[in-house]
Amino acid sequence: MTEASTPIQQVLLECVGGKDIGRRIIIADKPVSLGHIVYHPDLVIETLGRDDGYITAWIEGDVLIIDGSPCNLPLIVNNDSVSISPLLEKDTLRLGDSIWQARYDHKEQTGHLGDTFSDLIGLEELQDFRLSHIFSEVFKRHTTEEMEEQLITGTTKHTPTLAELKVEWAKPWLFARLLGGSALLTFILYAGFEMFNNLNLIPGMIFVGSFAVPVSTLIFFLEMNVPRNISIFKVTQLLFVGGIASLILALIFFSNFNPFTSFLGASAAGIIEETAKVLIVAWLMGREKRYKWILNGLLLGAAVGTGFAAFESAGYAFRFILGGGVTAGGEIIMLRGLLAPFMHIVWTANAAAALWMVKGDKPFSWEMLQAPAFLRVFFAMVILHMIWNAPFGLLRLPIVQDVKFVLLGILGWIICFRLVQAGLRQLSDARQALQLPAIEKSPAGA
């Protein structure tokens, strides 16, 4: 049981599986009813249909009480069918095909900025999170064989089962090796042009320079994909096909919404490009049922975002070289390379991960784009992109131009790591479910 010595201020009821996956409901000082909109409940949930009734939750003393007596679906708490029951921390509540868990809060956090941010994006704060732990393998020595093994993932012989997974924060390191190597190659090509003034080196400089940081960042997401069920072939395919397709779709949107883009200016790209990229991810991968995890969506989105970012950077470099010479092109490649991890890659990764929170192992449907769990994160990415492109700054900085880009980049990655945390919890809950006996649904109204 929870600590009786410390009163509960609020309880977070979170759906970890089923139609409402990712939905977070806060129960505080008054009862909350959950059900279909026809019952006019406090909060509508997709799990309960028009004829399924509703459930009520409230805090009594130091526990959360769940009352399912007005509900026509069986209420299952830790494999026991109940009518009214306490729901303690780590207990499992099954309602239809959805699984819910409660997280108790013994501290009053009203008005806390972190709580407001969490409510806006629908993702809980990071817990037991340390960047030093995640990057602890970066500066360790690794053999060529280890580098090769790190990329062998997602094949029939190299995809672990759910029971074999070690569900914890990954420790990526290969991305750093690729980043250093590709940056060195870019410098060599640029220095070679300065030394020999040979135009044949320019295409190589554009290609390597534009893809160096984005692809290295993509490898980071590949290493963070704990299920290890997506191959480097699939990632590369999405990078090129998805990157080009999303660029073309964005151009189609731009050409058909001229008044809209004229009104918002450069900020319109936040709406148009983020929409184009997430639609391409859904179009290319939405029918795949085997890539069902939140972390899968994060990687798939990162692949499309990487292609978009790299091809766009190559286009900018080409235009700057034509207009201002090789030096101008080299400067834009360096700038966009430094900013690449904080832009399209993480924006698309986050939006796709949020979509996969809703999608799970089901084929993509348009209704999924209306789910609050997706919309909260997607609109957050749109807003970050719009502010990024907005014609104002906060404080000039060397190299990265403005502190605005740093702050927006940090926000994007905070959301990204919260999605990774949600993905790890999803895997952990799925592993625990493997150990639970199957539950037969009792007849409605029983």
Residue pairs with C-beta under 8 A, 6 or more apart in sequence:
1 62
1 63
1 88
2 8
2 62
2 63
2 88
2 89
2 104
2 106
3 62
3 106
4 61
4 62
6 62
6 106
7 62
7 106
8 59
8 62
8 63
8 64
8 104
8 105
8 106
9 28
9 105
9 106
9 107
9 108
9 109
10 26
10 27
10 28
10 59
10 105
10 109
11 26
11 27
11 28
11 57
11 59
11 64
11 102
11 103
11 104
11 105
12 24
12 25
12 26
12 102
12 103
12 105
12 124
13 24
13 25
13 26
13 27
13 57
13 64
13 87
13 100
13 101
13 102
14 22
14 23
14 24
14 25
14 100
14 101
14 102
14 103
14 124
15 21
15 22
15 23
15 24
15 45
15 47
15 98
15 99
15 100
16 99
16 100
16 101
16 425
16 426
16 429
17 97
17 98
17 99
17 360
17 426
17 429
17 430
17 433
18 47
18 96
18 97
18 98
18 99
19 45
19 46
19 47
19 96
19 97
19 98
20 45
20 46
20 47
20 98
20 373
21 98
21 357
21 358
21 360
21 373
21 426
22 122
22 354
22 357
22 358
22 371
22 373
22 422
23 45
23 122
23 372
23 373
24 122
24 124
25 32
25 34
25 43
25 57
26 119
27 57
27 58
27 59
27 64
28 59
29 59
30 58
31 56
31 57
31 58
32 42
32 43
32 56
32 57
32 58
33 39
33 41
33 42
33 43
33 54
33 55
33 56
33 57
34 41
34 42
34 43
34 44
34 45
34 48
34 54
34 55
34 56
34 57
35 41
35 44
35 45
35 48
35 52
35 53
35 54
35 55
35 71
36 44
36 48
36 49
36 50
36 52
36 54
37 44
38 50
39 53
39 54
41 54
45 98
47 73
47 95
47 96
47 97
47 98
48 54
48 55
48 71
48 73
48 95
48 96
51 72
52 71
52 72
52 73
52 96
52 444
53 70
53 71
53 72
53 73
54 70
54 71
55 66
55 67
55 68
55 70
55 71
55 75
55 95
56 66
56 67
56 70
57 64
57 65
57 66
57 67
57 87
58 64
58 65
58 67
59 65
63 86
63 87
63 88
64 86
64 87
64 88
64 102
64 104
65 84
65 85
65 86
65 87
66 75
66 77
66 82
66 84
66 85
66 86
66 87
66 93
67 83
67 84
68 74
68 75
68 82
68 83
68 84
68 95
69 83
69 84
71 95
72 444
72 445
73 95
73 96
73 441
73 444
74 81
74 94
74 441
74 442
74 446
75 81
75 82
75 83
75 85
75 93
75 94
75 95
76 82
76 92
76 93
76 94
76 95
76 439
77 85
77 87
77 91
77 92
77 93
77 94
78 91
78 92
79 92
79 436
79 437
79 439
81 442
87 93
87 100
87 102
88 102
89 102
89 103
89 104
90 101
91 101
91 102
92 99
92 100
92 101
92 432
92 436
93 99
93 100
93 101
93 102
94 100
94 439
99 429
99 433
101 429
103 124
109 115
114 125
118 124
118 125
120 376
120 380
121 376
121 377
121 380
121 415
121 418
122 372
122 373
122 376
122 377
123 377
123 415
123 418
123 419
123 421
123 422
124 418
124 421
124 422
125 418
126 414
126 417
126 418
126 421
127 421
129 169
129 417
129 421
133 169
133 171
134 169
134 170
134 171
134 172
135 171
135 172
135 173
136 171
137 171
137 172
137 173
138 172
138 173
138 176
140 173
142 173
142 174
142 177
147 174
147 177
150 173
150 174
150 223
151 174
151 222
151 232
152 158
152 232
153 159
153 222
153 225
153 228
153 229
153 230
153 231
153 232
154 228
154 229
154 230
154 231
154 232
154 233
154 234
155 231
158 228
159 227
159 228
159 229
160 227
160 228
162 227
162 427
162 430
162 431
162 434
163 431
163 434
165 226
165 227
165 427
165 431
166 226
167 226
167 424
167 427
167 428
167 431
168 226
168 424
169 420
169 424
170 223
170 224
170 225
170 226
172 219
172 220
172 223
172 224
173 223
174 219
174 223
175 216
175 217
175 219
175 220
175 223
176 216
178 215
178 216
178 219
179 212
179 213
179 216
182 208
182 211
182 212
182 213
182 215
182 216
183 212
183 213
183 337
185 208
185 212
186 205
186 208
186 209
186 212
186 333
186 337
189 201
189 204
189 205
189 208
189 209
190 205
190 209
190 330
192 198
192 201
193 201
193 202
193 205
193 326
202 321
202 326
202 329
205 326
205 329
205 330
205 333
206 314
206 317
206 318
206 321
206 329
206 333
207 314
209 313
209 317
209 330
209 333
209 334
209 337
210 310
210 311
210 313
210 314
210 317
210 333
210 336
210 337
211 310
211 314
212 337
213 337
213 338
213 340
213 341
214 306
214 309
214 310
214 313
214 340
214 345
215 239
215 306
215 310
217 302
217 306
217 340
217 341
217 345
217 346
218 235
218 239
218 302
218 303
218 306
218 345
221 298
221 299
221 302
221 303
221 345
221 349
222 230
222 232
222 235
222 299
224 295
224 298
224 299
224 420
225 295
225 296
225 298
225 299
226 295
226 423
226 424
226 427
227 293
227 295
227 296
227 427
229 290
229 291
229 293
229 296
230 291
230 296
230 299
230 300
235 299
235 303
236 303
238 281
238 284
238 285
238 300
238 303
238 304
238 307
239 303
239 304
239 306
239 307
239 310
240 307
241 284
241 307
242 277
242 280
242 281
242 284
242 303
242 304
242 307
242 308
243 304
243 306
243 307
243 308
243 309
243 310
243 311
244 307
244 311
245 280
245 283
245 284
246 273
246 276
246 277
246 279
246 280
246 304
246 307
246 308
247 276
247 308
247 311
247 312
249 276
249 279
249 280
250 269
250 272
250 273
250 276
250 277
250 308
253 272
253 275
253 276
254 261
254 268
254 272
257 268
257 272
260 268
261 268
261 272
264 271
264 386
265 389
265 391
266 389
266 390
266 391
267 386
267 387
267 389
267 390
268 386
269 385
269 386
269 389
270 382
270 383
270 384
270 385
270 386
270 387
270 388
270 389
271 382
271 386
273 308
273 344
273 385
274 347
274 348
274 351
274 378
274 381
274 382
274 385
275 382
277 301
277 304
277 305
277 308
277 344
277 347
277 348
277 351
278 301
278 348
278 351
278 352
278 355
278 378
280 304
281 297
281 300
281 301
281 304
281 348
281 351
281 352
281 355
282 355
282 364
282 369
284 304
285 291
285 300
286 359
286 363
286 364
287 363
287 364
289 361
289 362
289 363
290 361
291 297
291 300
291 356
292 356
292 359
292 360
292 361
293 356
293 423
293 426
293 427
294 353
294 356
294 357
294 419
294 422
294 423
294 426
295 353
295 420
295 423
295 424
295 427
296 356
297 352
297 353
297 354
297 355
297 356
297 357
297 359
298 349
298 350
298 352
298 353
298 356
298 416
298 419
298 420
298 423
299 349
300 352
300 356
301 348
301 349
301 350
301 351
301 352
301 353
301 355
302 345
302 346
302 348
302 349
302 352
304 348
304 352
305 344
305 345
305 346
305 347
305 348
305 349
306 344
306 345
308 344
308 348
309 336
309 340
309 343
309 344
309 345
312 344
313 332
313 333
313 336
313 337
313 340
316 332
316 336
317 329
317 332
317 333
317 336
318 329
320 328
320 329
320 331
320 332
321 328
321 329
335 399
335 400
335 401
338 399
338 400
339 400
339 405
339 409
341 409
342 405
342 406
342 408
342 409
342 410
342 412
342 413
343 385
343 388
343 409
346 409
346 412
346 413
346 416
347 381
347 384
347 385
347 412
348 381
349 416
350 377
350 380
350 381
350 412
350 415
350 416
350 419
351 374
351 377
351 378
351 381
353 377
353 416
353 419
353 423
354 373
354 374
354 376
354 377
354 378
354 419
355 364
355 368
355 369
355 374
355 378
357 373
357 374
357 419
357 422
358 368
358 371
358 373
358 374
359 368
368 374
369 375
377 415
377 419
380 415
381 412
381 415
384 408
384 411
384 412
387 404
387 408
388 404
388 405
388 408
392 404
393 401
393 402
393 403
393 404
394 402
394 403
394 404
394 407
395 402
395 403
395 404
396 402
396 403
397 403
397 406
400 406
